[in-house]
Protein backbone atom coordinates (compact mmCIF):
# COMPACT_ATOMS: atom_id res chain seq x y z
CA UNK A 1 0.00 0.00 0.00
CA UNK A 2 1.14 3.46 -0.67
CA UNK A 3 2.57 5.17 2.34
CA UNK A 4 1.09 8.59 1.81
CA UNK A 5 -1.31 9.85 4.46
CA UNK A 6 -4.88 10.59 3.42
CA UNK A 7 -6.66 13.51 5.03
CA UNK A 8 -3.62 14.06 7.19
CA UNK A 9 -2.87 17.47 8.61
CA UNK A 10 -0.15 16.30 10.99
CA UNK A 11 3.26 17.92 11.15
CA UNK A 12 6.29 16.37 9.52
CA UNK A 13 8.06 15.73 12.82
CA UNK A 14 9.85 12.35 12.57
CA UNK A 15 7.43 9.60 13.51
CA UNK A 16 9.75 7.93 15.97
CA UNK A 17 10.12 11.18 17.94
CA UNK A 18 6.55 12.36 18.12
CA UNK A 19 4.84 9.03 19.01
CA UNK A 20 6.30 8.53 22.52
CA UNK A 21 5.69 12.15 23.48
CA UNK A 22 2.09 12.10 22.35
CA UNK A 23 1.24 8.46 23.04
CA UNK A 24 -0.24 8.82 26.52
CA UNK A 25 -2.14 11.97 25.62
CA UNK A 26 -3.53 10.42 22.42
CA UNK A 27 -4.65 7.33 24.32
CA UNK A 28 -7.38 9.40 25.91
CA UNK A 29 -7.97 11.70 22.97
CA UNK A 30 -11.69 11.85 22.22
CA UNK A 31 -12.68 10.23 25.52
CA UNK A 32 -15.36 12.17 27.38
CA UNK A 33 -17.40 11.58 30.49
CA UNK A 34 -20.37 10.77 28.27
CA UNK A 35 -18.68 8.22 25.98
CA UNK A 36 -16.37 6.64 28.58
CA UNK A 37 -18.78 3.77 29.47
CA UNK A 38 -19.38 3.06 25.78
CA UNK A 39 -15.66 2.92 25.01
CA UNK A 40 -15.08 0.57 27.93
CA UNK A 41 -17.93 -1.67 26.74
CA UNK A 42 -16.43 -1.72 23.25
CA UNK A 43 -13.17 -2.89 24.84
CA UNK A 44 -15.01 -5.72 26.60
CA UNK A 45 -16.61 -6.71 23.29
CA UNK A 46 -13.22 -6.66 21.58
CA UNK A 47 -11.73 -8.94 24.23
CA UNK A 48 -14.70 -11.33 24.02
CA UNK A 49 -13.97 -11.74 20.32
CA UNK A 50 -10.20 -11.81 20.78
CA UNK A 51 -9.99 -14.59 23.40
CA UNK A 52 -11.29 -17.48 21.25
CA UNK A 53 -9.54 -16.13 18.17
CA UNK A 54 -6.19 -15.82 19.95
CA UNK A 55 -6.50 -19.31 21.47
CA UNK A 56 -7.37 -20.75 18.08
CA UNK A 57 -4.47 -18.93 16.44
CA UNK A 58 -2.08 -20.46 18.98
CA UNK A 59 -3.00 -23.83 17.48
CA UNK A 60 -2.01 -22.58 14.02
CA UNK A 61 1.23 -21.16 15.37
CA UNK A 62 2.13 -24.35 17.24
CA UNK A 63 2.61 -22.58 20.58
CA UNK A 64 1.00 -22.81 24.05
CA UNK A 65 -2.36 -21.07 24.21
CA UNK A 66 -1.31 -18.41 26.68
CA UNK A 67 1.52 -17.23 24.41
CA UNK A 68 -1.16 -15.94 22.05
CA UNK A 69 -2.73 -13.89 24.85
CA UNK A 70 0.70 -12.49 25.76
CA UNK A 71 1.12 -11.53 22.11
CA UNK A 72 -2.31 -9.85 22.08
CA UNK A 73 -1.75 -7.94 25.32
CA UNK A 74 1.76 -6.80 24.39
CA UNK A 75 0.92 -5.83 20.81
CA UNK A 76 -2.23 -3.98 21.87
CA UNK A 77 -0.46 -1.90 24.54
CA UNK A 78 2.44 -1.04 22.23
CA UNK A 79 0.17 -0.04 19.35
CA UNK A 80 -1.97 2.08 21.65
CA UNK A 81 1.18 4.05 22.53
CA UNK A 82 2.84 4.27 19.13
CA UNK A 83 0.16 3.72 16.49
CA UNK A 84 -2.14 6.30 14.96
CA UNK A 85 -5.42 4.50 14.28
CA UNK A 86 -7.68 4.80 17.35
CA UNK A 87 -9.37 1.38 17.13
CA UNK A 88 -7.13 -0.89 15.06
CA UNK A 89 -6.60 -4.19 16.88
CA UNK A 90 -3.15 -5.80 16.72
CA UNK A 91 -2.30 -9.27 17.98
CA UNK A 92 -1.93 -12.91 16.99
CA UNK A 93 -3.38 -13.30 13.52
CA UNK A 94 -4.56 -16.41 11.71
CA UNK A 95 -3.35 -15.03 8.36
CA UNK A 96 0.33 -14.98 9.27
CA UNK A 97 0.44 -17.78 11.89
CA UNK A 98 0.60 -20.58 9.31
CA UNK A 99 3.10 -18.57 7.28
CA UNK A 100 5.83 -18.82 9.89
CA UNK A 101 4.70 -22.09 11.49
CA UNK A 102 4.95 -24.24 8.34
CA UNK A 103 8.46 -22.92 7.70
CA UNK A 104 9.94 -22.93 11.20
CA UNK A 105 8.57 -26.39 12.00
CA UNK A 106 11.06 -27.72 9.46
CA UNK A 107 13.86 -26.59 11.77
CA UNK A 108 12.42 -27.60 15.13
CA UNK A 109 9.50 -29.68 16.43
CA UNK A 110 6.49 -27.86 17.85
CA UNK A 111 6.60 -26.82 21.54
CA UNK A 112 10.37 -27.20 21.76
CA UNK A 113 12.70 -24.55 23.14
CA UNK A 114 14.35 -24.06 19.74
CA UNK A 115 10.97 -23.55 18.06
CA UNK A 116 10.01 -20.87 20.60
CA UNK A 117 13.38 -19.18 20.03
CA UNK A 118 12.82 -19.21 16.27
CA UNK A 119 9.35 -17.66 16.43
CA UNK A 120 10.55 -14.98 18.87
CA UNK A 121 13.50 -14.12 16.60
CA UNK A 122 11.17 -14.02 13.59
CA UNK A 123 8.90 -11.57 15.43
CA UNK A 124 11.81 -9.24 16.20
CA UNK A 125 13.25 -9.33 12.68
CA UNK A 126 9.81 -8.87 11.13
CA UNK A 127 9.11 -5.96 13.47
CA UNK A 128 12.38 -4.22 12.66
CA UNK A 129 11.69 -4.41 8.92
CA UNK A 130 8.10 -3.14 9.28
CA UNK A 131 9.38 -0.39 11.60
CA UNK A 132 11.96 0.67 8.98
CA UNK A 133 9.28 0.71 6.28
CA UNK A 134 7.19 3.01 8.45
CA UNK A 135 10.03 5.36 9.36
CA UNK A 136 11.26 5.58 5.76
CA UNK A 137 7.71 5.79 4.36
CA UNK A 138 8.20 2.82 2.05
CA UNK A 139 4.70 1.44 2.35
CA UNK A 140 4.30 1.54 -1.43
CA UNK A 141 6.11 -1.81 -1.43
CA UNK A 142 2.89 -3.50 -0.34
CA UNK A 143 1.12 -2.06 -3.40
CA UNK A 144 3.26 -4.16 -5.70
CA UNK A 145 0.91 -7.12 -5.48
CA UNK A 146 -2.28 -6.66 -7.45
CA UNK A 147 -5.64 -7.33 -5.80
CA UNK A 148 -6.29 -10.55 -7.79
CA UNK A 149 -2.89 -11.96 -6.81
CA UNK A 150 -3.40 -11.02 -3.14
CA UNK A 151 -6.88 -12.59 -3.30
CA UNK A 152 -5.41 -15.81 -4.64
CA UNK A 153 -2.58 -15.80 -2.10
CA UNK A 154 -4.94 -15.33 0.86
CA UNK A 155 -7.31 -17.95 -0.53
CA UNK A 156 -4.41 -20.39 -0.51
CA UNK A 157 -3.72 -19.48 3.13
CA UNK A 158 -7.40 -20.05 3.90
CA UNK A 159 -7.21 -23.56 2.43
CA UNK A 160 -4.08 -24.30 4.49
CA UNK A 161 -5.83 -23.18 7.70
CA UNK A 162 -8.85 -25.38 7.00
CA UNK A 163 -6.81 -28.44 6.07
CA UNK A 164 -4.55 -28.06 9.11
CA UNK A 165 -7.61 -28.01 11.38
CA UNK A 166 -9.32 -31.04 9.84
CA UNK A 167 -7.64 -33.51 12.25
CA UNK A 168 -8.93 -31.57 15.28
CA UNK A 169 -12.41 -31.34 13.76
CA UNK A 170 -12.44 -35.06 13.03
CA UNK A 171 -10.85 -36.12 16.32
CA UNK A 172 -7.95 -37.92 14.63
CA UNK A 173 -4.19 -37.48 14.83
CA UNK A 174 -2.47 -35.25 12.33
CA UNK A 175 0.38 -36.22 10.06
CA UNK A 176 2.46 -34.60 7.37
CA UNK A 177 3.49 -31.00 6.89
CA UNK A 178 2.09 -30.10 3.45
CA UNK A 179 -1.56 -29.89 2.48
CA UNK A 180 -1.38 -33.03 0.35
CA UNK A 181 0.46 -34.99 3.04
CA UNK A 182 -2.13 -34.02 5.66
CA UNK A 183 -5.01 -34.97 3.40
CA UNK A 184 -3.39 -38.31 2.65
CA UNK A 185 -2.84 -38.92 6.37
CA UNK A 186 -6.47 -38.08 7.15
CA UNK A 187 -7.71 -40.38 4.39
CA UNK A 188 -6.15 -43.35 6.25
CA UNK A 189 -7.88 -42.42 9.52
CA UNK A 190 -11.46 -41.91 8.37
CA UNK A 191 -12.51 -45.05 10.21
CA UNK A 192 -11.46 -43.45 13.52
CA UNK A 193 -13.38 -40.19 13.13
CA UNK A 194 -15.08 -38.94 16.30
CA UNK A 195 -18.69 -38.02 15.53
CA UNK A 196 -18.83 -35.73 18.57
CA UNK A 197 -15.74 -33.82 17.36
CA UNK A 198 -17.43 -33.27 14.02
CA UNK A 199 -20.61 -32.07 15.76
CA UNK A 200 -18.70 -29.60 17.95
CA UNK A 201 -16.66 -28.24 15.04
CA UNK A 202 -19.64 -27.81 12.73
CA UNK A 203 -21.80 -26.51 15.56
CA UNK A 204 -19.27 -23.80 16.40
CA UNK A 205 -18.96 -22.88 12.72
CA UNK A 206 -22.74 -22.66 12.26
CA UNK A 207 -23.16 -20.52 15.39
CA UNK A 208 -20.55 -18.07 14.10
CA UNK A 209 -22.01 -17.94 10.58
CA UNK A 210 -25.57 -17.41 11.77
CA UNK A 211 -24.55 -15.12 14.62
CA UNK A 212 -22.64 -12.86 12.26
CA UNK A 213 -25.81 -12.28 10.26
CA UNK A 214 -27.84 -11.58 13.40
CA UNK A 215 -25.41 -9.20 15.12
CA UNK A 216 -21.72 -9.17 14.20
CA UNK A 217 -20.71 -7.38 17.40
CA UNK A 218 -21.84 -10.18 19.70
CA UNK A 219 -19.18 -12.66 20.98
CA UNK A 220 -20.66 -15.69 19.23
CA UNK A 221 -17.34 -17.55 19.13
CA UNK A 222 -16.91 -17.20 22.89
CA UNK A 223 -20.45 -18.40 23.49
CA UNK A 224 -20.07 -21.38 21.16
CA UNK A 225 -16.82 -22.42 22.85
CA UNK A 226 -18.43 -22.09 26.29
CA UNK A 227 -21.29 -24.39 25.23
CA UNK A 228 -18.77 -26.84 23.74
CA UNK A 229 -16.86 -26.88 27.03
CA UNK A 230 -20.04 -27.60 29.00
CA UNK A 231 -21.05 -30.41 26.65
CA UNK A 232 -17.58 -31.94 26.73
CA UNK A 233 -17.53 -31.90 30.53
CA UNK A 234 -21.10 -33.03 31.29
CA UNK A 235 -21.20 -35.74 28.62
CA UNK A 236 -17.60 -36.91 29.19
CA UNK A 237 -16.90 -36.52 25.51
CA UNK A 238 -13.20 -37.09 26.10
CA UNK A 239 -14.00 -40.80 26.11
CA UNK A 240 -15.65 -40.38 22.70
CA UNK A 241 -12.56 -39.10 20.94
CA UNK A 242 -12.98 -35.37 21.68
CA UNK A 243 -9.56 -33.90 22.45
CA UNK A 244 -9.16 -30.93 24.80
CA UNK A 245 -6.80 -27.98 24.70
CA UNK A 246 -4.94 -29.22 27.76
CA UNK A 247 -3.19 -27.39 30.56
CA UNK A 248 -3.02 -23.63 30.11
CA UNK A 249 -0.62 -21.89 32.45
CA UNK A 250 -0.95 -18.13 32.79
CA UNK A 251 2.79 -17.56 32.68
CA UNK A 252 4.74 -14.35 32.60
CA UNK A 253 6.60 -12.97 29.57
CA UNK A 254 9.80 -14.95 28.97
CA UNK A 255 13.08 -14.00 27.31
CA UNK A 256 13.57 -16.50 24.49
CA UNK A 257 16.06 -14.79 22.20
CA UNK A 258 19.34 -16.62 21.71
CA UNK A 259 21.91 -16.55 18.94
CA UNK A 260 21.04 -18.90 16.09
CA UNK A 261 23.16 -20.64 13.50
CA UNK A 262 23.77 -19.02 10.11
CA UNK A 263 21.33 -21.39 8.38
CA UNK A 264 18.67 -20.74 11.02
CA UNK A 265 19.07 -16.98 10.66
CA UNK A 266 18.69 -17.42 6.91
CA UNK A 267 15.33 -19.14 7.37
CA UNK A 268 14.23 -16.51 9.91
CA UNK A 269 15.04 -13.64 7.53
CA UNK A 270 13.36 -15.36 4.58
CA UNK A 271 10.27 -16.00 6.68
CA UNK A 272 10.27 -12.39 7.90
CA UNK A 273 10.22 -11.12 4.30
CA UNK A 274 7.10 -13.17 3.64
CA UNK A 275 5.42 -11.88 6.80
CA UNK A 276 6.35 -8.25 6.10
CA UNK A 277 4.56 -8.19 2.74
CA UNK A 278 1.38 -9.65 4.23
CA UNK A 279 1.55 -7.41 7.32
CA UNK A 280 2.04 -4.26 5.25
CA UNK A 281 -0.89 -5.08 2.98
CA UNK A 282 -3.24 -6.08 5.79
CA UNK A 283 -2.26 -3.20 8.08
CA UNK A 284 -2.64 -0.56 5.38
CA UNK A 285 -6.03 -1.93 4.29
CA UNK A 286 -7.26 -2.14 7.89
CA UNK A 287 -6.16 1.33 8.97
CA UNK A 288 -7.49 3.05 5.86
CA UNK A 289 -10.85 1.31 5.97
CA UNK A 290 -11.43 1.92 9.67
CA UNK A 291 -10.20 5.54 9.43
CA UNK A 292 -12.65 6.19 6.61
CA UNK A 293 -15.47 4.60 8.62
CA UNK A 294 -14.65 6.78 11.64
CA UNK A 295 -14.05 9.90 9.56
CA UNK A 296 -10.58 10.49 10.99
CA UNK A 297 -7.19 11.11 9.38
CA UNK A 298 -5.12 8.02 8.57
CA UNK A 299 -1.38 7.96 9.09
CA UNK A 300 -0.34 4.72 7.43
CA UNK A 301 3.38 5.16 8.02
CA UNK A 302 2.90 5.73 11.73
CA UNK A 303 0.68 2.66 11.94
CA UNK A 304 3.47 0.66 10.31
CA UNK A 305 5.73 1.97 13.07
CA UNK A 306 3.18 0.87 15.68
CA UNK A 307 2.80 -2.62 14.21
CA UNK A 308 6.57 -2.92 13.75
CA UNK A 309 7.25 -2.04 17.39
CA UNK A 310 4.44 -4.40 18.44
CA UNK A 311 6.24 -7.25 16.68
CA UNK A 312 9.58 -6.34 18.26
CA UNK A 313 7.95 -6.19 21.71
CA UNK A 314 6.16 -9.51 21.11
CA UNK A 315 9.48 -11.16 20.29
CA UNK A 316 11.20 -9.65 23.32
CA UNK A 317 8.55 -11.07 25.69
CA UNK A 318 8.81 -14.52 24.14
CA UNK A 319 5.72 -14.44 21.94
CA UNK A 320 5.47 -14.56 18.14
CA UNK A 321 4.73 -12.30 15.13
CA UNK A 322 1.57 -10.19 15.26
CA UNK A 323 -0.52 -8.35 12.70
CA UNK A 324 -3.40 -5.92 12.37
CA UNK A 325 -6.76 -7.70 12.38
CA UNK A 326 -9.49 -6.45 10.01
CA UNK A 327 -12.09 -8.64 11.76
CA UNK A 328 -11.38 -7.49 15.32
CA UNK A 329 -11.06 -3.88 14.20
CA UNK A 330 -14.47 -4.08 12.54
CA UNK A 331 -15.98 -5.55 15.72
CA UNK A 332 -14.49 -2.70 17.76
CA UNK A 333 -16.05 -0.18 15.40
CA UNK A 334 -19.45 -1.90 15.35
CA UNK A 335 -19.40 -1.94 19.14
CA UNK A 336 -19.15 1.84 19.14
CA UNK A 337 -15.39 2.14 19.60
CA UNK A 338 -13.81 5.38 18.44
CA UNK A 339 -10.83 5.96 20.78
CA UNK A 340 -7.71 4.14 21.92
CA UNK A 341 -9.44 3.45 25.23
CA UNK A 342 -11.02 0.45 23.48
CA UNK A 343 -7.70 -1.35 22.99
CA UNK A 344 -6.32 -0.20 26.34
CA UNK A 345 -9.32 -1.49 28.28
CA UNK A 346 -9.25 -4.81 26.37
CA UNK A 347 -5.56 -5.32 27.20
CA UNK A 348 -5.97 -4.39 30.89
CA UNK A 349 -9.00 -6.65 31.24
CA UNK A 350 -7.06 -9.49 29.59
CA UNK A 351 -4.31 -9.07 32.18
CA UNK A 352 -6.89 -9.07 34.99
CA UNK A 353 -8.48 -12.28 33.69
CA UNK A 354 -5.14 -14.07 33.20
CA UNK A 355 -5.36 -16.02 36.50
CA UNK A 356 -8.49 -17.70 35.12
CA UNK A 357 -6.56 -19.05 32.15
CA UNK A 358 -6.22 -22.52 33.62
CA UNK A 359 -9.96 -23.06 33.09
CA UNK A 360 -9.33 -23.02 29.34
CA UNK A 361 -7.85 -26.53 29.53
CA UNK A 362 -11.31 -27.99 28.94
CA UNK A 363 -11.85 -26.24 25.60
CA UNK A 364 -12.34 -28.93 22.95
CA UNK A 365 -9.95 -28.63 20.03
CA UNK A 366 -12.86 -29.33 17.69
CA UNK A 367 -14.54 -26.09 18.81
CA UNK A 368 -11.36 -24.12 18.15
CA UNK A 369 -11.18 -25.82 14.75
CA UNK A 370 -14.69 -24.52 14.08
CA UNK A 371 -13.49 -20.98 14.85
CA UNK A 372 -10.57 -21.41 12.46
CA UNK A 373 -12.83 -22.88 9.78
CA UNK A 374 -14.76 -19.62 9.98
CA UNK A 375 -11.56 -17.57 9.75
CA UNK A 376 -10.16 -19.65 6.90
CA UNK A 377 -13.41 -19.49 4.95
CA UNK A 378 -13.40 -15.70 5.26
CA UNK A 379 -9.98 -15.61 3.58
CA UNK A 380 -11.32 -17.53 0.58
CA UNK A 381 -13.21 -14.71 -1.10
CA UNK A 382 -15.42 -16.56 -3.57
CA UNK A 383 -17.34 -13.40 -4.47
CA UNK A 384 -14.14 -11.53 -5.25
CA UNK A 385 -12.79 -14.41 -7.33
CA UNK A 386 -16.09 -14.56 -9.23
CA UNK A 387 -15.89 -10.84 -10.04
CA UNK A 388 -12.29 -11.26 -11.21
CA UNK A 389 -13.34 -14.18 -13.43
CA UNK A 390 -16.12 -12.15 -15.03
CA UNK A 391 -14.04 -9.05 -15.66
CA UNK A 392 -10.48 -10.24 -16.33
CA UNK A 393 -9.84 -13.91 -17.17
CA UNK A 394 -6.07 -13.37 -17.33
CA UNK A 395 -5.98 -11.89 -13.83
CA UNK A 396 -8.17 -14.72 -12.56
CA UNK A 397 -5.55 -17.12 -13.91
CA UNK A 398 -2.89 -15.20 -11.95
CA UNK A 399 -5.02 -15.47 -8.80
CA UNK A 400 -5.52 -19.21 -9.34
CA UNK A 401 -1.80 -19.82 -9.92
CA UNK A 402 -0.99 -17.81 -6.78
CA UNK A 403 -3.46 -19.85 -4.70
CA UNK A 404 -2.29 -23.20 -6.07
CA UNK A 405 1.34 -22.19 -5.51
CA UNK A 406 0.64 -21.58 -1.82
CA UNK A 407 -1.40 -24.79 -1.43
CA UNK A 408 0.71 -27.22 -3.42
CA UNK A 409 4.25 -25.84 -3.31
CA UNK A 410 4.53 -23.86 -0.09
CA UNK A 411 3.89 -20.47 1.43
CA UNK A 412 7.28 -18.90 0.66
CA UNK A 413 7.30 -20.36 -2.83
CA UNK A 414 3.69 -19.29 -3.28
CA UNK A 415 4.56 -15.74 -2.33
CA UNK A 416 7.57 -15.81 -4.67
CA UNK A 417 5.27 -17.03 -7.45
CA UNK A 418 2.80 -14.24 -6.63
CA UNK A 419 5.50 -11.56 -6.73
CA UNK A 420 6.94 -13.01 -9.93
CA UNK A 421 3.50 -13.04 -11.52
CA UNK A 422 2.94 -9.42 -10.50
CA UNK A 423 6.23 -8.39 -12.12
CA UNK A 424 5.56 -10.38 -15.28
CA UNK A 425 1.99 -9.09 -15.52
CA UNK A 426 3.03 -5.45 -15.16
CA UNK A 427 6.03 -5.85 -17.46
CA UNK A 428 3.91 -7.55 -20.11
CA UNK A 429 1.26 -4.84 -20.04
CA UNK A 430 3.82 -2.04 -20.04
CA UNK A 431 5.77 -3.65 -22.87
CA UNK A 432 2.64 -4.09 -25.01
CA UNK A 433 0.97 -0.66 -25.02
CA UNK A 434 -1.51 0.39 -27.67
CA UNK A 435 -0.70 2.88 -30.40
CA UNK A 436 -4.11 4.36 -31.07
CA UNK A 437 -4.73 6.09 -34.40
CA UNK A 438 -6.56 9.39 -33.90
CA UNK A 439 -8.85 11.53 -36.06
CA UNK A 440 -10.67 14.85 -35.85
CA UNK A 441 -14.31 14.84 -34.76
CA UNK A 442 -16.48 16.39 -37.45
CA UNK A 443 -17.10 20.10 -36.94
CA UNK A 444 -14.76 20.40 -33.94
CA UNK A 445 -11.09 20.75 -33.09
CA UNK A 446 -11.20 17.62 -30.91
CA UNK A 447 -9.02 14.64 -31.81
CA UNK A 448 -10.30 11.24 -30.74
CA UNK A 449 -9.74 7.54 -31.57
CA UNK A 450 -10.81 6.63 -35.10
CA UNK A 451 -13.00 3.91 -33.65
CA UNK A 452 -15.44 6.60 -32.45
CA UNK A 453 -18.35 7.76 -34.62
CA UNK A 454 -18.06 10.98 -36.65
CA UNK A 455 -14.26 10.90 -36.38
CA UNK A 456 -12.16 10.95 -39.54
CA UNK A 457 -8.53 11.31 -40.55
CA UNK A 458 -7.12 14.52 -42.00
CA UNK A 459 -5.28 14.41 -45.32
CA UNK A 460 -1.53 13.82 -44.98
CA UNK A 461 -1.74 13.71 -41.15
CA UNK A 462 -0.98 10.65 -39.02
CA UNK A 463 -1.88 11.28 -35.38
CA UNK A 464 -1.39 8.60 -32.74
CA UNK A 465 -1.80 8.27 -28.98
CA UNK A 466 0.80 5.99 -27.33
CA UNK A 467 -0.80 4.91 -24.06
CA UNK A 468 2.29 4.30 -21.93
CA UNK A 469 5.74 5.65 -21.13
CA UNK A 470 8.38 5.10 -23.78
CA UNK A 471 11.04 2.97 -22.11
CA UNK A 472 13.40 0.10 -22.79
CA UNK A 473 10.71 -2.60 -22.90
CA UNK A 474 8.45 -0.94 -25.48
CA UNK A 475 10.55 1.63 -27.33
CA UNK A 476 11.25 -0.84 -30.13
CA UNK A 477 7.52 -1.57 -30.40
CA UNK A 478 6.84 2.18 -30.70
CA UNK A 479 9.18 2.43 -33.67
CA UNK A 480 7.94 -0.78 -35.33
CA UNK A 481 4.24 0.08 -35.03
CA UNK A 482 4.89 3.58 -36.33
CA UNK A 483 6.51 2.20 -39.48
CA UNK A 484 3.57 -0.19 -39.93
CA UNK A 485 1.18 2.77 -39.79
CA UNK A 486 3.32 4.78 -42.21
CA UNK A 487 3.22 1.85 -44.63
CA UNK A 488 -0.57 1.85 -44.23
CA UNK A 489 -0.69 5.63 -44.90
CA UNK A 490 2.05 6.27 -47.50
CA UNK A 491 0.85 9.84 -48.20
CA UNK A 492 1.65 10.97 -44.63
CA UNK A 493 3.52 14.29 -44.37
CA UNK A 494 2.85 15.22 -40.75
CA UNK A 495 3.22 12.87 -37.80
CA UNK A 496 1.75 14.03 -34.47
CA UNK A 497 2.10 12.15 -31.17
CA UNK A 498 -0.55 12.84 -28.54
CA UNK A 499 1.74 12.46 -25.50
CA UNK A 500 -0.91 12.83 -22.81
CA UNK A 501 -0.34 9.22 -21.64
CA UNK A 502 3.46 9.43 -21.75
CA UNK A 503 4.69 10.40 -18.30
CA UNK A 504 8.38 9.66 -18.91
CA UNK A 505 10.92 8.66 -21.56
CA UNK A 506 14.03 6.76 -20.42
CA UNK A 507 17.46 6.68 -22.09
CA UNK A 508 16.54 3.78 -24.38
CA UNK A 509 13.28 5.47 -25.30
CA UNK A 510 15.12 8.70 -26.08
CA UNK A 511 17.57 6.81 -28.29
CA UNK A 512 14.77 5.11 -30.22
CA UNK A 513 12.91 8.42 -30.52
CA UNK A 514 16.05 9.90 -32.09
CA UNK A 515 16.06 7.07 -34.62
CA UNK A 516 12.37 7.70 -35.34
CA UNK A 517 13.05 11.38 -36.03
CA UNK A 518 15.88 10.41 -38.40
CA UNK A 519 13.59 7.90 -40.16
CA UNK A 520 10.83 10.48 -40.60
CA UNK A 521 13.20 13.21 -41.73
CA UNK A 522 14.65 10.90 -44.37
CA UNK A 523 11.11 10.19 -45.62
CA UNK A 524 10.16 13.87 -45.63
CA UNK A 525 7.70 13.58 -42.71
CA UNK A 526 7.62 16.16 -39.93
CA UNK A 527 7.07 15.18 -36.29
CA UNK A 528 5.54 17.11 -33.39
CA UNK A 529 4.21 16.34 -29.92
CA UNK A 530 1.04 17.50 -28.20
CA UNK A 531 0.02 17.63 -24.54
CA UNK A 532 3.43 16.57 -23.19
CA UNK A 533 3.95 17.06 -19.46
CA UNK A 534 6.77 19.11 -17.95
CA UNK A 535 8.87 16.03 -17.18
CA UNK A 536 8.77 14.88 -20.80
CA UNK A 537 9.51 18.39 -22.03
CA UNK A 538 12.55 18.56 -19.76
CA UNK A 539 13.78 15.15 -20.95
CA UNK A 540 13.42 16.17 -24.59
CA UNK A 541 15.25 19.46 -23.96
CA UNK A 542 18.17 17.56 -22.40
CA UNK A 543 18.33 14.91 -25.14
CA UNK A 544 21.73 14.09 -26.64
CA UNK A 545 20.08 14.20 -30.08
CA UNK A 546 19.74 17.69 -31.63
CA UNK A 547 16.82 16.45 -33.74
CA UNK A 548 14.93 15.34 -30.63
CA UNK A 549 15.61 18.63 -28.87
CA UNK A 550 14.06 20.47 -31.85
CA UNK A 551 10.79 18.51 -31.85
CA UNK A 552 8.00 21.13 -31.55
CA UNK A 553 5.58 20.66 -28.66
CA UNK A 554 2.03 22.03 -28.60
CA UNK A 555 -0.73 22.37 -26.03
CA UNK A 556 -3.20 20.27 -28.06
CA UNK A 557 -3.31 18.03 -31.10
CA UNK A 558 -5.22 20.40 -33.35
CA UNK A 559 -2.68 23.15 -32.74
CA UNK A 560 0.12 20.75 -33.70
CA UNK A 561 -1.66 19.72 -36.91
CA UNK A 562 -2.42 23.32 -37.93
CA UNK A 563 1.14 24.45 -37.18
CA UNK A 564 2.58 21.62 -39.28
CA UNK A 565 0.28 22.45 -42.19
CA UNK A 566 1.02 26.19 -42.00
CA UNK A 567 4.75 25.52 -41.87
CA UNK A 568 4.55 23.41 -45.01
CA UNK A 569 2.60 26.07 -46.91
CA UNK A 570 5.06 28.85 -46.12
PyMOL commands that set and color helices and strands:
alter all, ss='L'
color gray80, all
select helices_A, chain A and resi 15-27+36-61+65-82+94-104+113-135+139-144+147-170+179-187+190-192+195-214+220-234+237-240+262-294+300-316+326-334+341-362+365-379+382-391+393-409+411-431+475-488+507-522+534-541+546-549+557-569
alter helices_A, ss='H'
color red, helices_A
select strands_A, chain A and resi 89-91+323-325+435-441+447-449+455-456+461-466+494-498+526-530+552-554
alter strands_A, ss='S'
color yellow, strands_A
deselect
rebuild
show_as cartoon
